[in-house]
């Protein structure tokens, strides 16, 4: 959850700090006071696009920092910097990350619902997710996903084996050509390196012969040869050894040194005799190297890759030759995998249909408390879903149907026109079938648009109920909703030194009552408005206390979601508000 937010030089905000609490945090203030700028700051911490226009006039850069408490109790610090030129940098615990990295690592812990963001529920693709979350069917759905993956994998392998005869013939022709081309060349491992050495020798044959002859002559044939001089050396060392025994060990190596020099002389003579300056042989080596280079360009880059490709071609040809036999063997496996998948998917489908009835009952009960007493709700499943529409989620296609008013037929949720009705439906579903992790921060930006009166009371109750499992931040213009907050922050703007400044103040006691009275009566707050605001706040706090007591009484005997088949009346999320 978001525990601390600090914003500097962002739009009208010079410097602002807020510490948020668990539960429902309410932010109120006049239109244009800067409440949406707070949301923009949080959005920047989630990796949204940064613009230099957001930087406060006259400042070089803006800075947004947030401290998030993670599910394991640890804290992480997120920071985003934006320059007036539009450049930005992001940090998590002082480590530089990309904007995408922010979204990936922080987005899982916070979710923002703007005035129209809840319309994601208008996408029927999300309805199965909500239904499965309500029914606790995630494990069964994961099992169906694994079975579907295995079935599709085997099916794809079989289809590759059963490719058309023309495609298979073309593939065989290509592979046969590649195999023949490599086999004709018959390359050997490291042959190219060996040929490069041979080429160097052939290209320098004259120089090699001359150096061998000169070296041999220096050893044996010249008047001052090494062997002649060495004989003189050994005679003198012998005389020295007769005078001083310490020279004796050196005489012992005389035969070994002579043996090494004899071997070197023999190698020089034999090497010189074998050196052949042959332009024809050099050309043959060049041609062979050129052939190997062509193979390396086609199948390389190294000669080892060419040899590896030769083996792969042979295996592919063997596989194609046995494609019919392999396809026949796979046919049985595909049928079995499909049968396994259908078994799991049909069981999941049956549980979904049972959960759909319980979801409808629970949601209608919630909507009654949200001033939609005559609303009807139904989950409809498509009949005869074609095989190509089966997926990891199962064989079902489902959609929510709603009739908000008496006398109207059930219609797809996407055709519900009222924004207020959509808000209440979303809150009801969030309460009983939330897919959000416990402790996640949910931000609602003016979700009260299009509602009022006793409906606002019901929406405030739902937001407070969401605050039991999540941290909720709600921007609201309605005092009925603000009264339900565990914490209340007033956002206002003032003019200081001919500059507009946004400030945030946490309200308590009479200050909070005065803010509620202002929201009820406008700028002229009288005694009656103050008294009404005080009663409104007292009622909101009483509901919170009674609900908390009820939760403590039931926390040891109830879980948030019961298995499919448990009586709907025992579900804790279905209990009416006190």
Buried (B, 14 or more C-beta within 10 A) or exposed (E): BBBBBBBBBBBBBBBBEBBBBBBBBBBBBBEEBBBBBBBBBBBBBBBBEBEBEBBBEEBEBBBBBBBBBEEEEEEBEBBBBBBBEEEBBBBBEEEEBEBEBBBEBBBEBBBBBBBEBBBEBBEBEEBBBBBBBBBBBEEBBEBBBEBBEBBBEBBEBBEBBBBEEEEBEEBBEEBEEBBEBBEEBEBEEEBBEEBEEBBEBBBBBEEBBEBBBEBBEBBBEEEEBBBBEBEEEBEEBBEBBEEEEEBEEBEEEBEEEBEEBEEBBEEBBEBBEEBEEEEEBBEBBBEBBEBBEEBBEEBBEEBEEBBEBBEBBBEBBEEBEEBEEBBEEBBEBBEEBBEBBBEBBBBBBEBBBEBBEBBBBBBBBBBBBBBBEEBBBBBBBEEEBEEEEBBBBBBBBBBBBBBBEEEEEEEBBEEBEEBBBBBBBBBBBBBBBBBBEEBBBBBBBBBBBBBEEEBBBBBBBBBBBBBBBBBBBBBBBBBBBBBBBBBBBBBBBEEEEEEBBBBBBBBEEEEBBBBBBBBBBEEEBEEEBBEBBBEBBEBBBEBBEEBEEBEEEEEEEBEEBBEBEEEBEEBBBBBEBE
